[in-house]
Amino acid sequence: MGVVTKIESADHTFQPWYGCHPVVDDGEVSPGCAVCFAEGWAKRSGLVKWGAQQPRRLSSEAHWRQPLAWDRLAAREGRMHVVLNTLCDIFDDRADPAWRARWWALVKVTPNLLWTPLTKRPENIPGMLPPDWGDGYPNVMLMVTCEDQKRANLRIPRLFEAPARWYGCYYEPAAGPIDFRRIKIGEADGRLDALTGAWIADDMNEERRCPRLSWIVAGGATGPRADPAHPAWFRQVCNDVCEVRGRDGPPWFHLKQWGEWKPTSGVDVYCHGPDHNAREFPNVQGIAWLGDGRVCLRDFSITEHARRIRNRQAFNTRAIDVDEQALEDFHAACADPNRIADNPLGFQWMYRVGSKVAGRLLDGRTWDEFPAAARRPTP
Ligand code: SF4
């Protein structure tokens, strides 16, 4: 856990200013912006209004002084401290350029901090770098947020257009699978392996070297509008990262949180049959999900189910939403004990238990990797 922040992937959070507005790609609001944690915070705090036309709010002088103290602490500890922005986008073109210049100046005088400016606007980065940036400051890892393959295809190539010593990606809130080894760049005939930095043409006659991602931080969504993140998505990224990296080198993988929804064993899914009380978490909403991406049912909590029965609703079903074909496939698999054991459909039962209970174990293990220079001592 962070020294100051509770965010697992950082030691500190620093907001040079507050405020932002949603990113729209091809007419569609980015999935992360649709459930923006920072916007929810802004509404609750009343400190700033969200929106393109709303003014950003500069942070207090006391907050601006904090990184100097963190830098001294990091120097004493002999490791870099990771600093993350969570309530603004550093490369937001509606923010005052003078504030960004001040932020760059602060970054420069804090060499023991690993700054991880996080953005969904990588196309803005090249025009917003400081004049002496060169091939990058050694204490800056440019990071982009990608929620699914579409955003990864859009944003990772743009991220790599900005020179930097380090690049990283927040795969959070995950809204679909991402194959980081097959990033499609526009209409180009080929794919980018963002974990190794190889760009491979479809005819295999050409391979170019590109930048690569050094750190992937994954996580599910939080808040009332959060959807679950399928464990298979994170498992695949984790496996790919482990496959390509050297013994102690990048890329590193960090599973920050499941968010609102906790996965449980696929085999658990229908062992309880129609007995609602046999669920691991009967008092929360559940979702049964096939590995091919189909949701076969969304289930009421037992309390909500009882309420509906009292109100003469939903006698015959306890499901909120059903995909009949997916459910049929699901039942067919469940009818055969051998198939359940093999979990051929990769089905997954998830419960809406809240982020504290959901935790961050992936297949029984915590994935807590950090860039080498920022690694915490083993307790
Ligand atoms: S870019 Fe980030 S801070 Fe801005 S609206 Fe989207 S999710 Fe929120």
Boltz pocket constraint, residues with backbone or C-beta under 6 A from the ligand:
constraints:
  - pocket:
      binder: B
      contacts: [[A, 20], [A, 21], [A, 22], [A, 23], [A, 32], [A, 33], [A, 36], [A, 37], [A, 38], [A, 39], [A, 86], [A, 87], [A, 88], [A, 89], [A, 120]]
      max_distance: 6.0
